[in-house]
């Protein structure tokens, strides 16, 4: 879901990703995002020392993967991805460049937010999976509407976007925030695709010769 959303909200020629959190979810996000989008630089932020993991990814992909400070990570980043359990903002929205995209996929509690008020206020568009769920569960949305850093008119969900011909990104200068909380239907769709692929592979393989 994150890779699909990121592909639609980032500008062409995206080069740098800032990734907050390199736990299990963070590592799978790094793999999925880089293998679908292809970055030249990945700046990692984590409260633990993850320098060895960064070196491993650097060797695997042949690109710069470094653990840095939050400000160094966000500065000049085309895509910022947050995959943490933090209930407090992870970076200062003033560091975002125009045209940046944010994927906030960590905490999904209404009382916590990885994204600060400045980032929300600077976002030209906010995309969620499904409004009826996100308006009550996603902390970035709940808190943003409460403190007026967001307006309901800024928020679109996937049913609206997929039902119209409007592009997800309307301008190269827009800052776009995608907030995910997880939708069970998307898990079912993903599982169905896995089963379909496995069946297709099984049908494509020649039948084993009988030993009798």
Order of alpha helices (4+ residues) and beta strands (2+ residues): alpha-beta-alpha-beta-alpha-beta-alpha-beta-beta-alpha-beta-alpha-alpha-beta-alpha-beta-alpha
